[in-house]
Amino acid sequence: MFRVAITSNAFFSLRSHNKKLQKAKNECKFQLMESNQSKPGLLCNPEGSQRTLYPYVTGTSVVALKYKDGILMAADMGGSYGSTLRYKSVERMKPIGKHSLLGASGEISDFQELLRYLDELILYDNMWDDGNSLGPKEVHNYLTRVMYNRRNKFNPLWNSLVLGGVKKGQKYLGMVSMIGVNFEDNHVATGFGNHLARPILRDEWHENLTFEEGVKLLEKCMRVLLYRDRSAVNKLQISKITEEGVTISQPYSLKTFWGFSAFENPTLGAEGSW
């Protein structure tokens, strides 16, 4: 049997270290007892800061427009883990209350957190039982405040949101970015849709679009995004909201053609490219 001899200096050094450690623990407990905050501070929280520092599973563009009877919105069902298309059945459009429809690109878990906020908002509004309900403009204003508030706390929700709806015959369509930038328009898009779909919508959209024309225009935008956006997948849904409520289509695929010469040899004529 072997025994380890501990010198008196090492023994007293170890005991002093243990005393300091216990004193630090007691001070931390005292700070937590004295604090009025519901959560412990960063220095005393053993789990550290719980924030989305970088988006992991993300969805790409959402495109929406006003048509004659209401709002049409389209989004694919891809969820990218970094640059890998990991999930192929992610729904990114959800009805909010009686009059609104929400679409989101960006971090999927943050979108789920936003849906939890909105469920609480709609439940609280219904509890008044006063015959009134929140319309799309009110929900959009709420989302702008939530996104801007989280941005100011350096704890943003990594999403770009599209909110559309119809209430009392009034159509409403707006968007809000992850830092609270927001606007209302006749057609909106997030992600690559801002660069590739909005020019198409500016050329071809008009306020008297029928449902069939609106769907055809959204499919054209989604097809362009599928060709040019690596995060897009050929499985999408189109939603509509009118005075009667929200209808979300079953997932389906677009007809595509990959025989264009630019696709067969994309670097032809590009000097200095790889």
KOLTOR-431952 format. One record per residue (C-alpha): x, y, z. Coordinates in nm, 3 decimals. Each point is the difference from the previous one (the first is absolute). Example, Ala and Ser with C-alpha at 12.3 -4.5 7.8 and 13.67 -1.06 7.14 Angstrom:
# residues 2
+---------+---------+---------+
|       X |       Y |       Z |
+---------+---------+---------+
|   1.230 |  -0.450 |   0.780 |
|   0.137 |   0.344 |  -0.066 |
+---------+---------+---------+
//
This chain:
# residues 274
+---------+---------+---------+
|       X |       Y |       Z |
+---------+---------+---------+
|   0.000 |   0.000 |   0.000 |
|   0.125 |   0.343 |  -0.093 |
|  -0.071 |   0.315 |   0.197 |
|   0.031 |   0.356 |  -0.127 |
|   0.156 |   0.236 |   0.244 |
|  -0.145 |   0.353 |   0.006 |
|   0.227 |   0.270 |   0.135 |
|  -0.137 |   0.250 |   0.247 |
|   0.036 |   0.286 |  -0.253 |
|  -0.200 |  -0.189 |  -0.264 |
|  -0.266 |  -0.091 |   0.257 |
|  -0.051 |   0.359 |   0.114 |
|   0.000 |   0.122 |  -0.365 |
|  -0.274 |  -0.250 |  -0.088 |
|  -0.207 |   0.099 |   0.304 |
|   0.039 |   0.369 |  -0.088 |
|  -0.116 |  -0.070 |  -0.358 |
|  -0.308 |  -0.185 |   0.127 |
|  -0.087 |   0.290 |   0.231 |
|   0.024 |   0.249 |  -0.285 |
|  -0.218 |  -0.223 |  -0.220 |
|  -0.264 |  -0.032 |   0.272 |
|   0.006 |   0.376 |   0.059 |
|  -0.057 |   0.066 |  -0.372 |
|  -0.295 |  -0.242 |  -0.001 |
|  -0.154 |   0.169 |   0.303 |
|   0.038 |   0.345 |  -0.160 |
|  -0.166 |  -0.125 |  -0.318 |
|  -0.294 |  -0.143 |   0.198 |
|  -0.033 |   0.328 |   0.190 |
|  -0.011 |   0.197 |  -0.327 |
|  -0.272 |  -0.228 |  -0.134 |
|  -0.206 |   0.043 |   0.319 |
|   0.034 |   0.376 |  -0.010 |
|  -0.065 |   0.035 |  -0.373 |
|  -0.347 |   0.096 |  -0.120 |
|   0.062 |  -0.158 |  -0.338 |
|  -0.183 |  -0.318 |  -0.087 |
|   0.318 |  -0.151 |  -0.147 |
|   0.351 |  -0.003 |   0.145 |
|   0.261 |   0.235 |  -0.138 |
|   0.261 |  -0.110 |  -0.249 |
|   0.280 |  -0.030 |   0.259 |
|  -0.209 |  -0.214 |   0.234 |
|  -0.186 |  -0.206 |  -0.259 |
|   0.169 |  -0.341 |  -0.036 |
|  -0.162 |  -0.051 |  -0.341 |
|   0.129 |   0.329 |  -0.137 |
|  -0.189 |   0.219 |  -0.247 |
|  -0.282 |  -0.174 |  -0.191 |
|  -0.009 |   0.173 |  -0.337 |
|  -0.013 |  -0.095 |  -0.366 |
|   0.354 |   0.105 |  -0.089 |
|  -0.020 |  -0.142 |  -0.351 |
|  -0.292 |  -0.148 |  -0.196 |
|   0.025 |  -0.376 |  -0.049 |
|  -0.309 |  -0.137 |  -0.179 |
|  -0.133 |   0.267 |  -0.233 |
|  -0.268 |   0.047 |  -0.264 |
|   0.040 |   0.213 |  -0.310 |
|  -0.227 |   0.248 |  -0.182 |
|  -0.367 |   0.078 |   0.058 |
|  -0.189 |   0.183 |  -0.276 |
|  -0.345 |   0.157 |   0.045 |
|  -0.234 |   0.228 |  -0.195 |
|  -0.343 |   0.155 |   0.010 |
|  -0.259 |  -0.127 |  -0.245 |
|  -0.360 |   0.091 |  -0.071 |
|  -0.155 |  -0.189 |   0.293 |
|   0.280 |  -0.007 |   0.258 |
|   0.362 |  -0.101 |   0.051 |
|   0.206 |  -0.278 |  -0.160 |
|   0.325 |  -0.125 |   0.156 |
|   0.252 |  -0.262 |  -0.113 |
|   0.295 |  -0.172 |   0.168 |
|   0.192 |  -0.319 |  -0.060 |
|   0.041 |  -0.268 |   0.267 |
|   0.378 |  -0.024 |   0.022 |
|   0.194 |   0.026 |   0.325 |
|   0.373 |   0.047 |  -0.050 |
|   0.254 |  -0.114 |   0.259 |
|   0.276 |   0.239 |  -0.102 |
|   0.036 |  -0.059 |  -0.373 |
|  -0.156 |  -0.347 |   0.019 |
|  -0.369 |  -0.043 |  -0.088 |
|  -0.072 |  -0.209 |   0.307 |
|  -0.379 |   0.020 |   0.027 |
|  -0.252 |  -0.014 |  -0.285 |
|  -0.335 |   0.040 |   0.181 |
|   0.026 |   0.320 |   0.208 |
|  -0.321 |   0.206 |  -0.002 |
|   0.083 |   0.370 |   0.020 |
|  -0.348 |   0.151 |  -0.037 |
|  -0.248 |   0.003 |   0.288 |
|  -0.343 |   0.160 |   0.059 |
|  -0.006 |   0.255 |   0.285 |
|  -0.341 |   0.055 |   0.156 |
|  -0.299 |   0.052 |  -0.230 |
|   0.134 |   0.256 |  -0.243 |
|   0.376 |  -0.048 |  -0.048 |
|   0.255 |  -0.224 |  -0.168 |
|   0.369 |  -0.005 |   0.096 |
|   0.294 |  -0.121 |  -0.210 |
|   0.361 |  -0.009 |   0.117 |
|   0.347 |  -0.053 |  -0.137 |
|   0.306 |  -0.045 |   0.218 |
|   0.054 |  -0.205 |   0.316 |
|  -0.277 |  -0.259 |   0.045 |
|   0.026 |  -0.021 |   0.380 |
|  -0.032 |   0.379 |   0.030 |
|  -0.310 |  -0.019 |  -0.222 |
|  -0.145 |  -0.255 |   0.241 |
|   0.072 |   0.237 |   0.289 |
|  -0.181 |   0.279 |  -0.185 |
|  -0.300 |  -0.228 |  -0.049 |
|  -0.005 |  -0.058 |   0.377 |
|  -0.006 |   0.378 |   0.057 |
|  -0.284 |   0.037 |  -0.248 |
|  -0.201 |  -0.286 |   0.154 |
|   0.016 |   0.181 |   0.334 |
|  -0.097 |   0.330 |  -0.165 |
|  -0.304 |  -0.149 |  -0.176 |
|  -0.106 |  -0.189 |   0.314 |
|   0.022 |   0.316 |   0.211 |
|  -0.201 |   0.191 |  -0.261 |
|  -0.269 |  -0.270 |  -0.009 |
|  -0.030 |   0.005 |   0.378 |
|  -0.150 |   0.349 |  -0.020 |
|  -0.300 |  -0.152 |  -0.182 |
|  -0.105 |   0.343 |  -0.125 |
|  -0.094 |  -0.104 |  -0.352 |
|   0.318 |   0.151 |  -0.146 |
|   0.312 |  -0.179 |  -0.121 |
|   0.347 |   0.108 |  -0.103 |
|   0.038 |   0.080 |  -0.369 |
|   0.309 |  -0.035 |  -0.220 |
|   0.110 |   0.359 |   0.056 |
|   0.002 |  -0.045 |   0.378 |
|   0.187 |  -0.331 |  -0.023 |
|   0.256 |   0.153 |  -0.237 |
|   0.056 |   0.294 |   0.236 |
|   0.048 |  -0.245 |   0.288 |
|   0.262 |  -0.193 |  -0.197 |
|   0.191 |   0.318 |  -0.086 |
|   0.022 |   0.085 |   0.371 |
|   0.110 |  -0.353 |   0.096 |
|   0.275 |  -0.011 |  -0.265 |
|   0.127 |   0.350 |   0.081 |
|  -0.007 |  -0.072 |   0.375 |
|   0.202 |  -0.318 |  -0.039 |
|   0.244 |   0.179 |  -0.230 |
|   0.058 |   0.269 |   0.263 |
|   0.080 |  -0.271 |   0.255 |
|   0.262 |  -0.144 |  -0.239 |
|  -0.208 |  -0.317 |   0.005 |
|  -0.180 |   0.008 |  -0.337 |
|  -0.240 |  -0.252 |  -0.143 |
|   0.172 |  -0.102 |  -0.324 |
|  -0.302 |   0.028 |  -0.226 |
|  -0.148 |   0.213 |  -0.275 |
|  -0.378 |  -0.007 |   0.025 |
|  -0.287 |   0.055 |  -0.244 |
|  -0.342 |   0.077 |   0.150 |
|  -0.310 |   0.019 |  -0.214 |
|  -0.370 |  -0.001 |   0.067 |
|  -0.350 |   0.127 |  -0.069 |
|  -0.236 |   0.162 |   0.248 |
|  -0.327 |   0.177 |  -0.079 |
|   0.086 |  -0.002 |  -0.370 |
|   0.337 |   0.169 |   0.051 |
|   0.303 |  -0.188 |  -0.133 |
|   0.328 |   0.042 |   0.186 |
|   0.349 |  -0.124 |  -0.088 |
|   0.324 |   0.091 |   0.175 |
|   0.340 |  -0.135 |   0.096 |
|   0.247 |   0.047 |   0.285 |
|   0.370 |  -0.088 |   0.012 |
|   0.199 |  -0.144 |   0.291 |
|   0.104 |   0.350 |   0.113 |
|  -0.349 |   0.148 |  -0.017 |
|   0.009 |   0.164 |  -0.344 |
|  -0.357 |  -0.021 |  -0.130 |
|  -0.227 |   0.126 |  -0.277 |
|  -0.332 |  -0.068 |  -0.169 |
|  -0.035 |  -0.061 |  -0.376 |
|  -0.208 |  -0.169 |  -0.267 |
|   0.258 |  -0.278 |  -0.030 |
|   0.289 |  -0.096 |   0.229 |
|   0.275 |  -0.261 |   0.013 |
|   0.278 |  -0.109 |   0.234 |
|   0.347 |  -0.139 |  -0.060 |
|   0.102 |  -0.051 |  -0.362 |
|  -0.357 |   0.084 |  -0.094 |
|   0.080 |   0.365 |   0.065 |
|   0.254 |  -0.010 |  -0.284 |
|  -0.149 |  -0.255 |  -0.240 |
|  -0.378 |  -0.001 |   0.053 |
|  -0.080 |   0.366 |   0.066 |
|   0.109 |   0.115 |  -0.350 |
|  -0.241 |  -0.254 |  -0.152 |
|  -0.280 |   0.117 |   0.230 |
|   0.065 |   0.366 |  -0.085 |
|  -0.040 |  -0.079 |  -0.370 |
|  -0.298 |  -0.236 |   0.010 |
|  -0.204 |   0.073 |   0.313 |
|  -0.323 |   0.199 |  -0.020 |
|  -0.275 |   0.052 |   0.256 |
|  -0.268 |  -0.192 |  -0.192 |
|   0.186 |  -0.332 |  -0.006 |
|  -0.230 |  -0.301 |   0.015 |
|   0.083 |  -0.296 |   0.223 |
|   0.126 |  -0.205 |  -0.297 |
|   0.216 |   0.287 |  -0.129 |
|   0.144 |   0.060 |   0.347 |
|   0.092 |  -0.366 |   0.045 |
|   0.161 |  -0.007 |  -0.346 |
|   0.204 |   0.311 |   0.083 |
|   0.117 |  -0.144 |   0.334 |
|   0.097 |  -0.327 |  -0.169 |
|   0.208 |   0.195 |  -0.252 |
|   0.182 |   0.175 |   0.286 |
|   0.057 |  -0.327 |   0.188 |
|   0.132 |  -0.168 |  -0.316 |
|   0.257 |   0.280 |  -0.049 |
|   0.101 |  -0.035 |   0.365 |
|   0.033 |  -0.377 |  -0.040 |
|   0.236 |   0.049 |  -0.294 |
|   0.217 |   0.261 |   0.170 |
|  -0.017 |  -0.059 |   0.378 |
|   0.198 |  -0.301 |   0.124 |
|  -0.212 |  -0.017 |   0.318 |
|  -0.329 |  -0.034 |  -0.187 |
|  -0.169 |  -0.336 |  -0.054 |
|  -0.262 |  -0.105 |  -0.252 |
|  -0.270 |  -0.063 |   0.257 |
|  -0.217 |   0.299 |   0.084 |
|  -0.331 |   0.114 |   0.142 |
|  -0.221 |   0.290 |  -0.101 |
|  -0.237 |   0.155 |   0.252 |
|  -0.288 |   0.239 |  -0.042 |
|  -0.191 |   0.205 |   0.254 |
|  -0.334 |   0.167 |  -0.067 |
|  -0.295 |   0.111 |   0.212 |
|  -0.096 |  -0.369 |   0.027 |
|   0.331 |  -0.099 |   0.159 |
|   0.334 |  -0.165 |  -0.080 |
|   0.059 |  -0.283 |  -0.246 |
|   0.344 |  -0.161 |  -0.029 |
|   0.056 |  -0.231 |  -0.297 |
|   0.148 |  -0.347 |   0.018 |
|   0.372 |  -0.011 |  -0.093 |
|   0.071 |  -0.039 |  -0.371 |
|   0.288 |   0.034 |  -0.248 |
|   0.047 |   0.236 |  -0.292 |
|   0.077 |  -0.110 |  -0.353 |
|   0.358 |   0.097 |  -0.078 |
|   0.238 |  -0.014 |  -0.296 |
|   0.375 |  -0.036 |   0.056 |
|   0.110 |  -0.027 |  -0.363 |
|   0.091 |   0.368 |  -0.042 |
|   0.351 |   0.046 |  -0.136 |
|   0.083 |   0.232 |   0.290 |
|  -0.068 |  -0.289 |   0.239 |
|   0.199 |  -0.252 |  -0.205 |
|   0.314 |   0.216 |  -0.009 |
|  -0.040 |   0.281 |   0.254 |
|   0.364 |   0.122 |  -0.026 |
|   0.001 |   0.036 |  -0.380 |
|   0.130 |   0.348 |  -0.090 |
|   0.084 |   0.086 |   0.361 |
|   0.370 |   0.078 |  -0.017 |
|   0.194 |  -0.061 |   0.316 |
|  -0.269 |  -0.212 |   0.163 |
|   0.051 |  -0.343 |   0.148 |
+---------+---------+---------+
//
